[in-house]
């Protein structure tokens, strides 16, 4: 049964659910990752590997691996579909018929599409026949994915495969919202237990008996231990209804009197249920006894859920599990398993630190990031790779709502857990207010109004009689004099004006009480706003002033815009030169707000000099951020100083978001398509088009990661990064909705020119 689609197709040769096996699940998760990240332009189809004829196939293609004649026949069927751009073979020797699965060569001989492989097993020290088969397979492709560096080394050393042929990509993992085990246990009603767990399709290779035999010693140290053995027995091991392996395990439980400390969950759990159990786990027991097991998905999943690990030494664990995230023990050594578990159970802080290290380490291998790695290799193999486009993830508000209390939005987050001790800032509440106004304008979701009011009330309570604002309030709703007496609070104050102007600009769809409150605060701030000096503060305030003036034309507000931007213009004239068309001798954060401020000043006053400086400074900024069509964020590692080379790394979401906002303003003002293309290019930074090829957001919760460093992503999801990601995502949603029709930035009634 073939599906009809105008998208490019990738066909996976693999087992697939409902077949219960690791490769089937791996392929399903791989496809979901690719679809989530690239589904706008790519669709994935299955050539399902079965071992008997299927009467009513459910996939696009089906291959009976025991029937040699079908291999060439199925290849020819795939050849007929012009939309198929690539065939990806999930390879395990036992999946295909013949000697070492050599029936697959018949498929490859008939196939006319580009091919790549994932090798799930790489056997070291091969005999000549095995070596020849592997070399033959890769001669049809010159591309193979492996999941460990050890597998890569074996291919190069024992099979003479060139390094450039091999793509190393760790086993994919699911992104979860970080929780402590105590939080996760409440959902499962096991909060009174210390939880050990293991999961997967059970069989002799899992060696669960080692964990059971270690349990009596562990119980002496920690009597309330509960060992969860999660998963069904592998269906191939159940003969005539007899589950010999599970019976063996249950007999051990009976003999050792462990029934109060062991729970079998004899189910093939869906992903969310499984992840909930792993998040509730205090220690994950990886007891596998196969010394040649190249990779374990169960081990990877446990680490990705912040489980401290006690693991037997197989190639995968030896490569990945470092002392900061778990303890390695000898295969089958009951005493070592018991001692390692007792060590971790005796130190809660150590467990927590190990869990966080494991969680952080595995985030790079999320299925979304795996999709990006896949696609970067696919592009080398297929025609017209430029047709492959990122898809925008759904808009998620879970994390920003989690950060919000009745008082306001909390400043920082430890991974995804709000850090109440960090308190609340005017900056963050102003940003959050802007974002929720944008979301409400887009969706008319009545739930947004409560959050709009929370952030607006925070701004109101921060305002002082002279119209200016304090910036910091602690978790006990107290103002801290030392943190509110900093020399430069202009930025936060100016952001408040921007936020208030944003509320007023959508007054026609808001309850009157909200718009009146915002208007009152806004008007109270004007006397203070007249005297702003800092360039970025001028920009932030100008944006709010412009939004207010666009809705309620006001000569006084227009005059303030002109006054402030004449200062900004003077800055430009003092610092700009032929090769440095900028307002300062350096570029720091939120740089886009400066040309954007000039744009608003032009739109209000009609002064040609504002337009010229707006366009010149924007072009200059873009020349520093878009290099050879690649987007690069201004680094916060020393910033970018005039007459020096820009620093690398230290990239933050705020700068990406402001760049997108600025380009959006210029696109709406001048309808120049280049701005729209650059917006999309910049937003792709969040989606994985960055030097680490990793997504910069949590797709489950909508949390935004705090920064992109040289070798890692900062997984903390504070208010600033989360709101900046959300703001950028909302702008791109507006582009999806108005791709054909340009929505003018300036209403005719706002053009009250101030020419002096």
N, C-alpha and C positions, 0 to 999 in steps of 0.2 A: 504494500500500500504506500504510494508516494504522496507526499504533501506538495502543495502548490505554493510557491513563494517566489517573489522577485529578488530576494536577497541572495548574496553569495552563500554557498553551502560548504560545510565541512562534514565529511562522512567519517564516523568512528567505527572501526571494526572492533567489536568488543562484546563480551557478555553485558547484560543490562537488566536492572530490576524489572520484574519481580524475582529474577534469578538472584539467589542469596550467595554472593561471593564478594571478596574484597575488590576485585577488578571491576565488577559491575557497579558497585557503589562509587569507586574512584572515578569511573567514566561519567556517571550521573553527576557527580559533584563538579567535575571538570567542565562539563557542558553547562551546568548552571552558572558557574563562574564566567565562562565566555559569554553566555547570553546576558548576564547582568551587566557586563562591562561593554560588550560590543553588539548586543542584540539589535541595535538600530540598523546594522548593515550585514550581520552574519547570522545564519541559522545553522544549527547542528542537527544532523540526522544520524541514525544508527543503522549499521549493518550488523544485525544481532547474530552472535555466534551461538549456535545450538548444536546438540549432538544427536538430533533425530528430526525427521520432517515435521514441519509445523503447518497445520491446516489453515489457521486464520492468523497470519502474522500481523503484528501490531506496529512493527517498525518499517521504515522506508525500504530496507533491504534485509534479507535473512540468508545466512550461510550455514548449511549443515556441514560442520567441520569434518564429519566422518565420510562424506561423499566427495571424492576427489574431483569428480566432474563439475561440481558446483562452483569450485574456486574460480575458474576462468569465466564461467557463465555469469556469476555475480559481478565480476570485474567489468564485463562487457555491459551489463545493465547500468552500472555506475558511469561508465564512459558515455552513455547516451544522454546523461543529464548535464547539459552545458553549464548549469548553475553551480555544479560541484567544482570547487577550486582546489580541493586538497583531500586526501585520504589519510587519516591518522589511525595507525594500527596499535592497539593496546596488546603488547606482546608478552606472552608467557608460553614456554615451550609446550606445556600440556594442553593448551587451548586448541592447538591445530593438529590435524592428522598427519600421519607419516612419521618418519624417523627424525627426531628432534623438530617435529612440526614442519617438515619440508614440503608438505602439500601447499603451504602458503606461497611457495615459489611459483606455482601455477597461476595464482591470483596476480602476483607481481608481474609475471610475463605478459599477461593479458591487459593489465591496467595501463591506462594512458594519462592518468592524473598524477600530479606531484604527490609524493608520499613522505610521511615521517612516522617514526615509531616512538612508543614509550616502552623501554625494557624494564619489566617489573622484576626480572631476575637477571643477574649477570654472574655467570659461574666462572670462578677463577681456575687457572690451570686446565684449560679445556683440552680434550683430545683433538686430534687433527680433524675429525669429522665435524665436531661441534664448532670448532674454530672456522672451518670452511663455510658452514651454514650461516653463522653470524655475519661473516664477511660478505657472503652472497646477498643476504637480506639488505645490508646497508649499501651495497653497490647499486641498488635500485633507488636509493634515497639520498645518501650522504647527509642524513639528519636523524638524530636519535636523542630522546630525552631520557635522563637517568635521575634518580632521586637521592643519590649520595655521591660524595666526592670519591669514595672508595670504588663505587661502580664505574665512575669515569676513569679512574686510574687503572682498573682491571681491563677495561676496553682498550685503553691506549697501550698498556704493557703486554697483555696476553693475546689481544686480537689484532694488534697493529692498526687500530682505528685512529685517524687523525683527530687532534684536539678540536679543531674548528668544526668538526662534524657533530660534536656532542654538546647538548644543552643541559647543564646541571640545573635542576629545579626540585627543591625539597618537596616532600609529600604535602599536598594541600591541607589546609585546616579551615575550620569554620570560625568566623568572627563572632565573638560573644561579648555581651556587656559584662565587664568585670564585676564580680561580687566576691566577698569573702565566703568561705564555706559556711560560716554561721548564718549568713543571709540566705544562702541557697538552700540550706537544710530545712528552713521553715516551710518552704513550698512543698517539701516532700514529707513533712511531719516526722523528721528524724533528728530534730535539733538537740535531743538529749544524748546523742551517740557520737563517738569518734569514728569516722568512716574511712575504711580502706575499700578500694574497689579495683576491679579489672573488668574488661568487657571484650566482646568480639564473638565471632562464631566459634564455639568451643570444640576442641579436639586435642589429641595427645600433644601436639606441638605447643599448645598454650601452657601446658605444664602447671595447671592450676593447683595440682596437688602439693607443689612446693609451698605456695602461699598458705594452704590449709595446714600443712605440717608445721609451718612457722608460727601459726596462730596461738597455740597454747602458751608459748613463752611470751608472746606479745600481750596476751590477756592478763598474765600475771602482773605486767607493768601497767596496763590500761584496761581494767575490767569491762568498761562499757564500749569496747571496740565492736563495730559492726562491719563485717566483710561482705561487700556486695559483689556477687558474681553475675555479671549482666550479659545476657545474650543466649540465644538458642544454640544447640549443638549443630555443627555443620550438617546440612541435610544428607550429604554423601556418606556420613558416618552412621546414619540410622538405618539399620538393616532389618527388614521384616518387623518394623515398629519397635525394635529394640535399641535403646539408647545406652550402649554399654559404657561410654565414657562418663556420662552424667551419673549413671548408677554407681560407677566407681567413686566419683567425687562425693556423692551422697553417703556412700559407705564410710568414707574417711571422716566425714562430719559426724556420723553416728559413733564410730569407734573412738574418736577423740573428744566426744561430748561437746561439740561445738554448735549445737543447734540454736542456742540463744545468741550466737555471735556470727552466724553466717546466714545470708539470705540469697537464695537463687532467684534471679529475675529472668525466668525462662521465656523471654520474648525477643523478637527482632524489633527493637524500638525505633520509632521515627527519630529523626535527627535532633529535634528540639528536646524530646524527652531524654535522650542520651546525654546531651550537653548539660541539661539540668542536673543529672546524676553526677557528672564529672565536676561541675562547679561546686557540688556539695561534698566532694571528696577531700579528705585531709591528707591522705597519701595514696598514690596510685601504685599498685603492685604489678610490675611488668615481669612476668615469670617465664617468658618464652625460652625453649630449650634448643632451638635450632641455631647452631653457631654460624651457619651460612646465610641466615635470613637477612637479605639486603636491606629491607625497609619494613617498617610496621606503621600502618595507619593508626592503629589504636594508641600506640605510644605518642605519635604526633598529636592526636586529638587531645590526649590527656594533658600534655604540656600546654597546648593552646588554651585550655580551660583553667590554667594556673594551678595545676596539681603538682606538688612536690613528688618526685618519682623515686622509687626503689626499683632498679631495673637490672635484669641479667644482661651479661655482656654479649651483645650481637653487634654486627657491623654498624647498624643504624644508631644504637644507643652509644656505642663507643665514640662515634663521630659527633653526636649532637649533645649528649648529656654531660655537661661540665659540673664541677663540684658546687657551683653556685645555684644549681637548679635540681640537684638530685644526687643519689648515691648509686654507684655501679657495684654489682656483686657477681660472683661466679655463678654460672648456670647451675641450677638445681641445688645450690648450697643453702639448705634450710636455716642453718645457724646464722649465716651472713644476712639473709633476708630478715630474720627476726631482730638481729642486732641493729641493722640499719633502720628498720621501722621504729624500734624503741628509741633510738637516738633522736629521730624526728618527732616522735610523739612526746618526748620529754622537753621539747623546746618550741613553743608556739611561734615565737618571733622568727626562728630559723625557718620554720615551715612557710610562714607568710612571705619571707624574703625570697625563698626558693620559688614559691609559686609565682610571685611577681616577675622574677627573672625568667622563668619558663614561659610565662604569658608573653612577656616582651619579646623574647627571642623568636617565638613562633609566629608573631603577627606578620612578619615579612612573607611568610609562606601561606597566607590566607588564600582561599580559592580565587578571590578577586585579583590578588597579586600574581597568582599562578596563571590566571587568564592572560594577564599582560605579558608574562614571560612566554607563554605559548604563542601569543600573537606576534611578538617581536621576532620569533623564529619563523612562524608561518609566512610573514611578509617577505622573507628571503627566498621562499619557495614558490610563491604564487604570482600570477600576473596581476597587474594593477592593484598593488597593495594600498594605494592611496584611497581606494574606495572603502576601506575599512574605517569606520567612524566609532567614536565613543558614544555610548548611550548614557543619558543622565539618570542617576539613581532617583528613587522616589524621595519626595520631601518628607523628612522625619522631624518631628518636634519633641520626641520623647526625652532626649537628653537636656535640651534647654528647659523643658518643664521640670525635669528632675532637679536642675540647678536652682530653680526658683522656689522661694518660700513666700510667705505672706508679706514679708518685708521687701523683698527684691531678689535679684539674681546674684548668687554667690560667685565670688571672684574666681576661685581656683578649684581644680578637681584633681584628686589623686587617681590617675587613670580615669575611671568613670564614676568614682565616688566623690560627691561634693565635699569640699574641705570647708566646713563651717568656720573653722578658726581663721580662714583667710578673709572673712568679712565681705562687705559689699562696697562697690564703688559707683560713683556717678557715671564714670566712663562706661562701665559695662551695662548699667541700667538704661543709659541713653541709647547704646547700640541695640540692646534687646528691644527697646520700645520701637525703634526704627524698623527692625526686622519683623516684629509682630504687626506693625501697621502695613508693611508690604504684604505679609501673608494674608491679613484680613482683606485688604484691597483685592487680592487675587482670588480668595476662596469664599469670602463672606462667612467664614466659620465663626459662629457666635461664641465658641469656646475661647477664641482669641481675646475677646473683650475683657475678660477677667485679668488676663496677663497684661494687656495694655494698661489697665487701671493700676495694677501693682507697680509697674515701672514708672508710670506717670506720677503716682503718689510718692514714690521714692524721690523723684526729681523735685517735686513740690516741697517735700520736707527738707531737702538739702538747700533750698533757696534761702538766702539771707535778705534782710530788709533792703539792702542796697541793690539787690537784683542779681548779685553773684551767688556762687554755690560752694558748699563744701564738697569734698570728693569721697571721703571714707567714713563708713559706719561699721562698727564691729558686730559680731553675732548677737550681742546683747542689746543692740540698738543704741549703742553709745557712740558719740562723736569723739574721735581721738585728735586732740589738739595738734600733736606733733606731726601726724600724717595729713592734717588739713592746713598746715602752715608752711607747706613747701613753697618755694619762690615761684615756681611756674605751675599754677593750676589752670592756666588759660585754656589748655587743650580740653580738659574735662568740662570746663564751663562752656566752652564753645560747642562741644558735642551735645551738651544739654540743649542749647539753642537750636542746633540742627534737629534734634529729636522732637522738640516742641513744634518747630515749623513743619515737620513731617506729619504730626498729628493734625495740625490745623489744615494741612493740604488735603486730608481726606475727611474733613468735617462733614461733608454731605452724606457720608455713609455711617458716621459714628453717632452714638447717643449724644444728645446735646450737652449733658453734664460733663462728658469727657472732653469735648472740643472746647467748652467754656473754660474748664480748668487749665487746659494747655494754653489757650489764648491769654489768660490772665498771667500765667507764669512767663510766657514769652514777652508780653509787653513790659512786665516788671524788669526783664533782663536787658532792655534796650539801652538804658543809660550806661550800664556797665559795658555792654558790647561796643559802644562807640570808641572805647579806648583800648581795644585789643591791639597788641603789638606783635606777638609771635606769628610768623608766616602761616604755619599750619592751623593755628587757632583762627586766624582770619579766614582761612579756607573753610573750616568746619562751620563757623558762624555764618559765613556768606551763604552756604548751602541752605541752612535753616531760614535765614532771612529771605532768600530767594523763594523758597517754598511757601513761606507765609505771604509774601508779596504777590506770588502767582495766584493765590486764592483770594486774598483781601488786599487789593492795591492800596499802597500806603506810601505817600511821598517821603515821610520821615524814614521809613525802613529803606526805601530806595536810596536816600541820601547816605544812610549808614553804610550800605553796600558800596557806594562810590567812595566814601571816605576811607573805609578799610582797604579797599583794593587799590586806592592810590598809594597807600603805604606799601602794599605788596608789589606794585609796579615800581616803586622807588627801589625796593630790594632788588628787583630784577635788573634795573638799569645800573645799579651799583656793582653787580656781580657778573652780569652776562658779558660774554665776549664771542668772537667768531666761532670758537670751538667749544664754548661752554654756555649754552643758552639756558641759564638756570637762575634761581632766586637766591641761592646761597653758594658757598664754595664747597658744598658737600650735598649728598643725597642720603637721607636717613629713612624714616618710615613714612607710610601713607603719602608718598610723594605726589601721587596723582591729584590730590586735593588742591594743589597749587595751580596748575593750569586749569583745573575745573573751576576754581574760584574766579579766575580771569574770564572764563567763558560766561559765568553768570553775570559778572560785572558788565560785560559787553551786551548781553541780552537785555539788561535793565537800562543801560545808559546809551547804547548804540555808539560808543566811542570806538573808532577803528583801532586805536592802540591796544585796547584790551583784547580785541579779537586777534590781532597780530601776535601779541605775546602769548595768548592762550594756545594758538596753533603752533607757534615756534617752540614753546617750552614743552608742549605735548610731544611734538615730533622728536625733540631732543631726548626726552625721557624714554620714549618708545625705542629709540636707537640704542639705549643702554639696557633695555629689558627684552628686546626681541633680536637675537643674534642668529643670523642664518635661518630664520623662520622658527627658531627655538626660543621659548619663553624662559627668561632667567630672572629670578627675584633678586632685588638689591639686598645684599647680605647684611645682617646685623653684626657681623664680625668686624667691627671698626668702621662700618658704613663705607660709603664710596666718596673718597676725597678727590677734589679737583686735581688734575695733573698726575693721577696715579691710576694703576690698573684696578678694576673693581675686585673686591674680595669674593670668595666663593663660599657656598654653603651658608648655614645660619639663615635659612629662609622661613618666613613666617606667613601664616594665612592672611593676616591683616593687609599685607602689601599686595597679595594677589587679589583680594576682595576690592581694595580701593582702586587698583588698576582697572578691574572690570567695571566698577561703578563710573569711573572717569570716562572710559571708552564708551560706555552706554550713553552718558550725557552728551558727548561729542557726536556720537552717531545719530542720536535723536535730533540734535541741533542742525547737523549739516548733511545727514543721509549719505555719508561716505562709507562705502561697503568695507573698506580696509579696516575701519574701526570695529565693525561687526566680526570680521574674521579674527582680529586680534583678541577680541573678547572671548571667542570660543577657544582660541589657542591658550589664553591665560587660564580659563576655567579647566582646561584639560590637565593643568598642574594638579588640581585636586583629584582628578580621575586616574592619575598614574603617569602622566607625561612629565616626569621629573627625573633627576639624575639617579634616583634609586628605583625607578619604575614601580612605585608603591602608591596605593591610594592614600589620601590624606583626610579621610573621614571614616566614621563608623557607620556602615550602611544599615545596621540594625537599629541604632538609636538616633542617628543624625549628629552625633558628637563630632566636633572638628578637632583634629590632632594639633598640638600646640606648636610644632615646628619640624622642619626637615633639616637634619644635620648631615654631616659628611657621610656617615656610615649607618645612620639609624633615623627612625621617625620617633619623635617625642610623643608617646601615646597618651599623655595627660590631655584631658579635654576640658579646658577652662572656658570661662564665659566668652572671653575675647575671640578665641579661635573658633568656638562653636557658632557664635553669632556671625562672625565674618564668613564662615563657610555657608551658613544658611542664607545670608544676604546675597552672596554671589549666586547660590543655587536658585533663589527666587528670581533674580534678574534674568537668568538663563531660561527660566520657565516662561517669563514674559516674552522672551525672544521666540520660544517655541510657539507661543500663541499669536505672535504678531510678526512672523517671519516675512510675510509678503507685504503687509501694510505698515508703513512707518507711522508711529504715534508722535506727533510733534511735542517737543519739550515745552514750548512756550505758547501759552494761550495769548490771543491777541490783546486781551484786556490787561495783561501784565506789562505791556510795552510802554510804560510811563517813563519816557527818556529824561535822564538827568544829564545835562550837557555841561555842567559847571561844577 
